[in-house]
Amino acid sequence: MAEHKFCPQCGTKLRAAVKLCPKCGFKLVNDTTAQAKSTTQATMQQPATATPKRQTTDGDFNARLDRMMKWITNNWATTIIIVIALVAFSMMMQIFFYHAWIGLIALVAVLVWLYSFAWSNGDAPTSMEQQLRHMTKSSVSAMKTAQQNHAEQVQAQKTAAATEQATAQQATQTTTPGGANNIYVQATPQAQSNGLGTAGFVLALISLLFSWVPGVNFVVWFLGMLFSFIGLFKQPKGLAIAGFIISFIDIIIIIILITVIGSVGAGLLGAL
């Protein structure tokens, strides 16, 4: 056993039996007692440190999931493009390979990618998202401007027709002798037309009639829906609304037919 030891507070050399430093008043503890106390404290703290690790892991998963949902919210235009691409990919797999479940694999892969990408790069709008929003705003502004210009032209034509009618009436009243019957000529307003709305309605009907033809039905349906949607921003919009509604009916019928054809094809291949 050592005969001397040193004070850990001031470094004074002391005898081994001393328990209180006479210079600084530091209370000295036996090494065996200190070791047993540190071992007991480590044993007591060990289960307490294991739980925060599990909580940290759970919290990390929830934080990543929240970050992914925020990314989807902040990048809504990109999300719509991804959803459309997944639906088109699933339909192509069903049409050409009769395996629509490949689209589910693609969906899982996209979700895993979003889970990692959102955590690594943040949930702020990406440059692609900003470009898509700018294109969307520009398209909507252009449609509104075209609609406003069309409305102004129609109003100007109505005003000019009313002015011409009033001028003609005044001239007739001036040249007609007293007691004679006055004849008033009323100008017939020009009927407005919505070419894109009409085209969308016709294409939607064609898609409905030929929905059983693979490939052609999808192309005609897409064009009908697109023209009907653009026609909704013009007057009159009756045929455009009808074409848009028929387009929704078309896509439901197309999906049902593709599913039935895929099931029958898979059954025939299984029988062979």
Phi and psi in degrees as a GROMACS rama.xvg file:
@    title "Ramachandran Plot"
@    xaxis  label "Phi"
@    yaxis  label "Psi"
@TYPE xy
-68.7144  140.644  ALA-2
-86.6518  -20.0338  GLU-3
-131.58  158.369  HIS-4
-151.018  171.76  LYS-5
-119.22  145.366  PHE-6
-72.4735  124.737  CYS-7
-69.7669  -12.07  PRO-8
-89.1228  -50.2739  GLN-9
-117.732  -8.78165  CYS-10
82.7367  13.0148  GLY-11
-72.4738  138.026  THR-12
-76.9904  126.028  LYS-13
-130.191  164.343  LEU-14
-75.7902  158.79  ARG-15
-65.9987  -29.5226  ALA-16
-83.4257  -9.98134  ALA-17
-71.6239  133.807  VAL-18
-111.558  -6.38507  LYS-19
-138.739  125.252  LEU-20
-70.6058  122.424  CYS-21
-70.6539  -16.4191  PRO-22
-89.0309  -49.4633  LYS-23
-110.417  -10.7819  CYS-24
80.2495  15.182  GLY-25
-72.8275  133.632  PHE-26
-83.3395  121.783  LYS-27
-92.4038  140.108  LEU-28
-117.823  142.831  VAL-29
-62.6631  143.255  ASN-30
-61.9967  -38.6395  ASP-31
-65.3622  -42.3749  THR-32
-64.3301  -41.0788  THR-33
-64.8362  -40.2258  ALA-34
-65.1515  -43.2409  GLN-35
-64.383  -38.3654  ALA-36
-66.3274  -42.3337  LYS-37
-65.8618  -35.8403  SER-38
-66.491  -41.4533  THR-39
-63.7212  -41.5889  THR-40
-65.4629  -38.5838  GLN-41
-65.6704  -38.6061  ALA-42
-66.6216  -38.6117  THR-43
-70.9059  -31.8768  MET-44
-84.5752  -15.2156  GLN-45
-63.1396  -50.4838  GLN-46
-66.9345  -25.3747  PRO-47
-71.2826  -29.1098  ALA-48
-83.8772  -17.1262  THR-49
-75.3328  -36.089  ALA-50
-66.3637  -43.9721  THR-51
-60.3543  -28.4841  PRO-52
-65.9707  -42.6555  LYS-53
-66.0443  -39.7035  ARG-54
-64.8094  -37.3396  GLN-55
-65.3485  -39.2673  THR-56
-64.3607  -45.9667  THR-57
-62.9431  -42.1567  ASP-58
-64.0054  -36.3029  GLY-59
-64.9711  -40.9187  ASP-60
-63.7472  -45.2812  PHE-61
-64.5086  -38.3838  ASN-62
-65.6199  -40.3862  ALA-63
-65.1203  -40.9848  ARG-64
-64.9  -42.2887  LEU-65
-63.5276  -38.8092  ASP-66
-64.2353  -39.3083  ARG-67
-64.4309  -42.3603  MET-68
-65.9972  -37.2122  MET-69
-65.8978  -37.8007  LYS-70
-63.2386  -42.73  TRP-71
-62.5329  -39.9283  ILE-72
-67.6127  -42.8291  THR-73
-76.6344  -20.1723  ASN-74
-118.604  56.1199  ASN-75
-67.4682  -34.7658  TRP-76
-67.0794  -43.3411  ALA-77
-63.6976  -37.5962  THR-78
-63.0281  -40.3458  THR-79
-63.2153  -41.5639  ILE-80
-62.4631  -40.9784  ILE-81
-64.6981  -42.518  ILE-82
-63.6815  -44.388  VAL-83
-61.677  -41.35  ILE-84
-64.0381  -39.6448  ALA-85
-65.9133  -41.9811  LEU-86
-63.6721  -44.4048  VAL-87
-63.4146  -39.6431  ALA-88
-64.4911  -42.2277  PHE-89
-63.8559  -40.8096  SER-90
-65.9365  -39.4349  MET-91
-65.1861  -39.8553  MET-92
-64.7821  -35.5492  MET-93
-71.2269  -38.5833  GLN-94
-71.3521  -46.5299  ILE-95
-91.1836  -32.3116  PHE-96
-120.897  -4.94036  PHE-97
58.7399  36.4409  TYR-98
-135.825  83.0657  HIS-99
-72.0786  -18.4151  ALA-100
-67.7452  -14.433  TRP-101
-63.3565  -30.2184  ILE-102
-62.9588  -32.9198  GLY-103
-65.7817  -39.04  LEU-104
-62.7877  -42.4436  ILE-105
-62.7633  -38.5959  ALA-106
-62.8358  -44.4007  LEU-107
-62.8584  -41.8058  VAL-108
-62.1595  -40.794  ALA-109
-65.8899  -40.1219  VAL-110
-64.904  -40.3038  LEU-111
-64.4055  -41.17  VAL-112
-64.0136  -43.0419  TRP-113
-63.1359  -38.5698  LEU-114
-60.0655  -41.1513  TYR-115
-81.1267  -40.779  SER-116
-66.2366  -42.4725  PHE-117
-64.8844  -36.4064  ALA-118
-73.5357  -33.281  TRP-119
-82.4462  -37.061  SER-120
-109.71  -2.0234  ASN-121
89.3954  170.19  GLY-122
-102.92  14.419  ASP-123
-74.0961  154.801  ALA-124
-59.79  134.356  PRO-125
-79.5  170.996  THR-126
-64.3303  -36.2126  SER-127
-64.0459  -40.8267  MET-128
-62.4234  -42.114  GLU-129
-64.3306  -38.7702  GLN-130
-66.5446  -41.0171  GLN-131
-63.8991  -42.0585  LEU-132
-63.4131  -40.7456  ARG-133
-63.6251  -42.126  HIS-134
-64.2588  -40.2335  MET-135
-64.7922  -45.6006  THR-136
-63.6903  -39.2455  LYS-137
-65.0737  -40.976  SER-138
-65.0537  -44.0777  SER-139
-64.534  -40.7175  VAL-140
-64.6662  -39.832  SER-141
-65.1826  -40.6393  ALA-142
-63.5833  -43.385  MET-143
-63.7908  -40.668  LYS-144
-64.8331  -42.7022  THR-145
-63.9971  -40.4523  ALA-146
-65.5521  -40.024  GLN-147
-66.7899  -41.1237  GLN-148
-64.3358  -40.2749  ASN-149
-63.5611  -42.2416  HIS-150
-63.5836  -38.4692  ALA-151
-67.0929  -39.3309  GLU-152
-64.3942  -41.8744  GLN-153
-63.3454  -42.1225  VAL-154
-65.1725  -38.7298  GLN-155
-65.5196  -39.1614  ALA-156
-64.7154  -41.8338  GLN-157
-62.4733  -42.0024  LYS-158
-64.3141  -42.6372  THR-159
-64.7758  -40.2954  ALA-160
-65.0432  -40.1715  ALA-161
-66.0009  -37.6173  ALA-162
-65.9478  -43.4356  THR-163
-63.7259  -39.5518  GLU-164
-64.374  -43.129  GLN-165
-65.1033  -38.4486  ALA-166
-65.1437  -41.0123  THR-167
-65.1083  -39.3045  ALA-168
-64.7328  -42.42  GLN-169
-63.5959  -41.0168  GLN-170
-65.5956  -38.0291  ALA-171
-66.1733  -43.0857  THR-172
-65.3109  -32.451  GLN-173
-73.8864  -39.8998  THR-174
-86.9639  -14.9559  THR-175
-81.8332  128.623  THR-176
-67.6244  159.733  PRO-177
-62.1546  140.061  GLY-178
86.9247  -11.6755  GLY-179
-82.9911  157.744  ALA-180
-76.2138  131.259  ASN-181
-88.4922  136.227  ASN-182
-111.018  120.927  ILE-183
-106.245  129.85  TYR-184
-105.097  121.888  VAL-185
-101.519  125.651  GLN-186
-72.7982  136.069  ALA-187
-84.3023  122.654  THR-188
-65.9614  144.368  PRO-189
-72.458  134.729  GLN-190
-73.5134  134.295  ALA-191
-81.3396  152.618  GLN-192
-133.685  150.399  SER-193
-125.739  91.4178  ASN-194
-64.0467  -43.9493  GLY-195
-66.9595  -39.6609  LEU-196
-63.1754  -41.3416  GLY-197
-65.4789  -42.2046  THR-198
-63.1861  -41.0001  ALA-199
-63.4949  -38.2459  GLY-200
-65.3522  -43.228  PHE-201
-65.7102  -44.088  VAL-202
-65.6212  -36.3089  LEU-203
-63.7418  -40.2953  ALA-204
-65.0028  -41.5758  LEU-205
-62.7092  -41.9309  ILE-206
-63.4852  -35.4082  SER-207
-66.9837  -38.3257  LEU-208
-73.823  -35.5577  LEU-209
-108.213  31.1279  PHE-210
-67.6051  -16.7878  SER-211
-84.529  -5.7098  TRP-212
-92.0308  114.846  VAL-213
-64.2728  141.977  PRO-214
85.7161  -57.1259  GLY-215
-64.9795  -40.125  VAL-216
-61.1174  -40.689  ASN-217
-69.1453  -41.8506  PHE-218
-64.7395  -46.9723  VAL-219
-66.0913  -37.1603  VAL-220
-63.3242  -43.4555  TRP-221
-62.5507  -44.396  PHE-222
-64.8678  -40.9257  LEU-223
-62.8527  -42.648  GLY-224
-66.0419  -40.5808  MET-225
-64.3998  -48.8495  LEU-226
-66.2935  -36.7069  PHE-227
-66.6317  -38.4637  SER-228
-65.6379  -42.2522  PHE-229
-67.4732  -35.8255  ILE-230
-67.3125  -17.7502  GLY-231
-65.2391  -20.2135  LEU-232
-93.2633  8.26973  PHE-233
-125.292  166.079  LYS-234
-111.227  143.203  GLN-235
-76.4621  153.002  PRO-236
-110.668  16.8156  LYS-237
-64.8062  -50.6256  GLY-238
-67.4096  -32.471  LEU-239
-65.1069  -42.0762  ALA-240
-64.3933  -42.7788  ILE-241
-63.2856  -42.5937  ALA-242
-64.153  -37.1237  GLY-243
-66.7088  -40.0782  PHE-244
-67.5797  -42.157  ILE-245
-64.2435  -32.7444  ILE-246
-63.1106  -38.9403  SER-247
-64.2945  -40.4692  PHE-248
-64.7636  -38.4095  ILE-249
-60.9119  -47.0687  ASP-250
-66.3922  -32.4278  ILE-251
-66.2416  -43.7908  ILE-252
-65.4658  -40.0751  ILE-253
-63.2394  -43.5762  ILE-254
-63.716  -41.2066  ILE-255
-63.7737  -44.7674  ILE-256
-63.7447  -41.6256  LEU-257
-62.6319  -40.8269  ILE-258
-64.6252  -43.3937  THR-259
-65.2062  -45.7018  VAL-260
-62.4629  -40.6041  ILE-261
-63.2646  -40.8297  GLY-262
-65.8521  -43.0466  SER-263
-65.2034  -42.2199  VAL-264
-62.6131  -42.2086  GLY-265
-63.6738  -37.0895  ALA-266
-65.8507  -41.2273  GLY-267
-65.8381  -41.1694  LEU-268
-65.3493  -36.3804  LEU-269
-67.8624  -34.4445  GLY-270
-69.4718  -34.1192  ALA-271
